[in-house]
Each structure stands twice: as structure tokens, then as C-alpha cells.
Amino acid sequence: MNGHPIRLVVTDDLRRSRVTVFFRLLLALPHFVWLGLWSVVAVLALVVDWFATLFAGRSPESLHDFLARFVRYSTHVNAYAYLVADPFPAFAGAPGYPVDLDVDPPEAQSRLKTFFRLLLAIPALLLARILGYLLGLLALFGWFVALLTGRMPKGMRDLGAYCLRYDAQTAGYIFLLTDRYPAISSPEST
């Protein structure tokens, strides 16, 4: 999927296990707890990364890799919870999940954009929130359809992937993985 420095790659088929669909939120609960714990450390790493990027003009590779894993893991968990993907995700944020995030290595970033990053991200955060509501509706309707048919409709899965991609690009922008603003492209091009 589009995005240049942060791309979403979807290799998931449309089959869904009715049993895991029925218990999806319960099964995702350990991931939500782990994501909450990891987010505390990620925010601390973000503060250190912000200062480092502000002064060096580039995110240190170790912080970049840690934050990329965090954003990737968040995408995996959301893909699972919102029925965009079916298999239970691993807890490490490693590449290879059927709805995966491809993040480029650290790149030079504008110090001015870095300084005002949270302020600049407000419109993207608002749009990500709206897309999050859409993703929730897709998951609700997809839950019923997947229970009845054992499949997620392709259009719903693809629109869900579009919402996840934009959310991941917004998170990547905030977490200094790139200074490129999240791309607003049509779901057909993703």
C-alpha cells in the first residue's frame, strides 16, 4: 500500500475462523494489555528521540527501530481486533504478519518540523480518529458477516486496511519515523 517511508502490506486471505471471530475481543485482551505497557516505554523513548532528532536532524537507529516495532505491533493488534486479519499476532512487532507495516530506515528530518511535530499532527490525528470510527463500524458489520460466512468481504477488509494504513502513517509521523505527512489516497490505490 502507498506511503513511501511507511507502507502497509496486506497478504491476508479473506477466510476467518468463526470461533476466533466470535471471541475476537476476548482473545485480543492480552494484546491490549501488552500494548498499553509498551506504550508507556514508547512515549519515554519518543521524548528521548525527539531531542535526539531535533539536535542531530535524524532519529538514532536504535530508537527508530524500537518505535517502528511499536507502531508495527500496534498495527498488527488493530488488524486482528478489527477483523482486517485473522491469525493471532505475535507479541514482538516483528515483520511477517499478514497485515504488516513496512517502515524505511531512519532518514534526515527537518528540525523545524520536528520541533512543531505534535502541533502539525493535529489535523492528521483528527482524520485518524474519524477513520477509527469507520474502522469500528467495519469491524461490527464484518463480525456478523464473518460469523455467518466464515469470510471477511474484500471491500470491507481493504477499507479497513486503508484506515489502518493512515493510522500507522500518523503514528509514524508522531513517533518520528518519518517527517512525511500521512498520505491521503483513495482506498483503491492502497
C-alpha positions as CSV (number, residue, x, y, z in Angstrom):
1,M,0.0,0.0,0.0
2,N,1.1,3.6,-0.7
3,G,3.1,5.7,1.8
4,H,6.7,5.8,0.6
5,P,8.5,5.7,4.1
6,I,5.6,3.8,5.8
7,R,3.6,1.2,3.8
8,L,1.0,-1.3,4.6
9,V,1.4,-4.7,3.0
10,V,-1.7,-7.0,3.0
11,T,-1.2,-10.7,2.3
12,D,-4.1,-11.9,4.4
13,D,-6.7,-14.0,2.7
14,L,-10.4,-13.4,3.4
15,R,-11.1,-16.6,5.4
16,R,-12.0,-16.1,9.1
17,S,-12.4,-18.7,11.8
18,R,-15.9,-18.4,13.2
19,V,-14.7,-19.4,16.7
20,T,-12.0,-16.7,16.8
21,V,-14.3,-14.1,15.3
22,F,-16.9,-14.8,18.0
23,F,-14.3,-14.4,20.8
24,R,-12.2,-11.8,19.0
25,L,-12.1,-9.0,21.6
26,L,-11.6,-11.5,24.4
27,L,-8.7,-13.1,22.5
28,A,-7.2,-9.6,21.8
29,L,-7.3,-8.6,25.5
30,P,-3.7,-9.8,26.3
31,H,-2.5,-7.7,23.3
32,F,-4.3,-4.6,24.6
33,V,-2.6,-5.0,28.0
34,W,0.8,-5.5,26.4
35,L,0.3,-2.6,24.0
36,G,-0.6,-0.4,27.0
37,L,2.5,-1.4,28.9
38,W,4.7,-1.0,25.8
39,S,3.2,2.4,25.1
40,V,4.5,3.8,28.4
41,V,8.0,2.9,27.3
42,A,7.4,4.1,23.8
43,V,6.4,7.5,24.9
44,L,9.5,7.8,27.0
45,A,11.6,6.7,24.0
46,L,9.7,9.3,21.9
47,V,10.8,12.1,24.2
48,V,14.5,11.0,24.0
49,D,14.1,10.5,20.2
50,W,12.5,14.0,19.9
51,F,15.5,15.6,21.5
52,A,18.0,13.5,19.5
53,T,16.2,14.2,16.2
54,L,15.9,17.8,17.0
55,F,19.7,18.2,17.5
56,A,21.1,15.6,15.1
57,G,18.5,16.0,12.3
58,R,17.9,12.2,12.2
59,S,16.4,9.7,14.6
60,P,19.0,7.4,16.1
61,E,18.7,4.0,14.6
62,S,18.1,2.1,17.8
63,L,15.2,4.4,18.8
64,H,13.9,4.4,15.3
65,D,13.8,0.5,15.3
66,F,12.2,0.3,18.7
67,L,9.5,2.8,17.8
68,A,8.9,1.2,14.4
69,R,8.4,-2.2,16.1
70,F,5.9,-0.5,18.5
71,V,3.9,1.1,15.6
72,R,4.1,-2.2,13.6
73,Y,2.8,-4.2,16.7
74,S,0.0,-1.7,17.2
75,T,-1.0,-2.2,13.6
76,H,-0.9,-6.0,14.0
77,V,-3.1,-5.8,17.1
78,N,-5.6,-3.5,15.4
79,A,-5.7,-5.6,12.3
80,Y,-6.5,-8.6,14.4
81,A,-9.0,-6.9,16.7
82,Y,-10.9,-5.2,13.8
83,L,-11.0,-8.3,11.7
84,V,-8.8,-7.0,8.9
85,A,-6.5,-10.0,9.6
86,D,-7.3,-13.4,11.0
87,P,-4.2,-15.0,12.6
88,F,-3.4,-14.3,16.2
89,P,-0.4,-11.8,16.2
90,A,2.9,-12.3,17.9
91,F,3.8,-10.0,20.8
92,A,7.1,-8.7,19.4
93,G,6.1,-6.5,16.5
94,A,8.3,-8.4,14.1
95,P,7.7,-8.3,10.4
96,G,5.8,-11.1,8.8
97,Y,2.1,-10.6,9.9
98,P,-0.5,-10.9,7.1
99,V,-1.3,-7.2,7.5
100,D,2.2,-5.8,8.0
101,L,3.9,-2.4,8.2
102,D,7.0,-1.8,6.1
103,V,9.0,1.1,7.6
104,D,12.0,2.6,5.9
105,P,15.3,3.1,7.9
106,P,15.9,6.5,9.6
107,E,16.1,9.4,7.2
108,A,17.1,13.1,7.6
109,Q,14.3,15.1,9.1
110,S,13.6,18.8,9.2
111,R,14.4,20.2,12.6
112,L,11.6,22.8,12.3
113,K,9.1,20.1,11.5
114,T,10.5,18.0,14.4
115,F,10.1,20.9,16.8
116,F,6.5,21.5,16.0
117,R,5.6,17.9,15.3
118,L,2.7,17.5,17.7
119,L,1.1,20.7,16.6
120,L,1.5,19.8,12.9
121,A,0.0,16.4,13.6
122,I,-3.4,17.7,14.9
123,P,-5.2,17.5,11.5
124,A,-3.9,14.0,10.8
125,L,-4.9,12.9,14.3
126,L,-8.5,14.2,13.7
127,L,-8.7,12.4,10.4
128,A,-7.3,9.2,12.0
129,R,-10.0,9.5,14.7
130,I,-12.7,9.7,12.1
131,L,-11.2,6.7,10.2
132,G,-11.1,4.9,13.5
133,Y,-14.8,5.2,13.9
134,L,-15.2,3.9,10.3
135,L,-12.9,1.0,11.2
136,G,-15.1,0.3,14.2
137,L,-18.2,0.2,12.1
138,L,-16.5,-2.1,9.6
139,A,-15.5,-4.4,12.4
140,L,-19.0,-4.5,13.8
141,F,-20.6,-5.4,10.4
142,G,-17.7,-7.6,9.5
143,W,-18.1,-9.5,12.7
144,F,-21.7,-10.5,11.8
145,V,-20.7,-11.3,8.2
146,A,-17.7,-13.4,9.2
147,L,-19.8,-15.3,11.7
148,L,-22.3,-16.2,9.0
149,T,-20.0,-16.8,6.1
150,G,-16.5,-17.6,7.6
151,R,-15.1,-14.8,5.4
152,M,-14.5,-11.1,5.5
153,P,-15.8,-9.3,2.4
154,K,-12.8,-8.0,0.3
155,G,-14.1,-4.4,0.1
156,M,-14.6,-4.2,3.9
157,R,-11.1,-5.8,4.5
158,D,-9.5,-3.4,2.1
159,L,-11.3,-0.3,3.5
160,G,-10.2,-1.5,7.0
161,A,-6.6,-1.8,5.7
162,Y,-6.8,1.8,4.4
163,C,-7.9,3.0,7.8
164,L,-5.0,1.1,9.5
165,R,-2.5,2.4,7.0
166,Y,-3.5,6.0,7.7
167,D,-3.4,5.4,11.4
168,A,0.1,3.8,11.1
169,Q,1.4,6.7,9.0
170,T,0.0,9.2,11.5
171,A,1.7,7.2,14.4
172,G,4.9,7.1,12.3
173,Y,4.8,10.8,11.8
174,I,4.2,11.4,15.5
175,F,6.8,8.9,16.6
176,L,9.4,10.5,14.3
177,L,9.8,7.5,12.0
178,T,9.4,10.0,9.1
179,D,8.8,13.7,8.6
180,R,6.5,12.9,5.7
181,Y,2.9,13.8,6.5
182,P,0.4,10.9,6.3
183,A,-0.8,10.3,2.8
184,I,-4.5,10.7,2.0
185,S,-5.0,8.4,-1.0
186,S,-8.0,6.6,-2.2
187,P,-8.6,3.1,-0.8
188,E,-8.3,1.7,-4.3
189,S,-4.7,2.8,-4.5
190,T,-3.8,1.2,-1.2
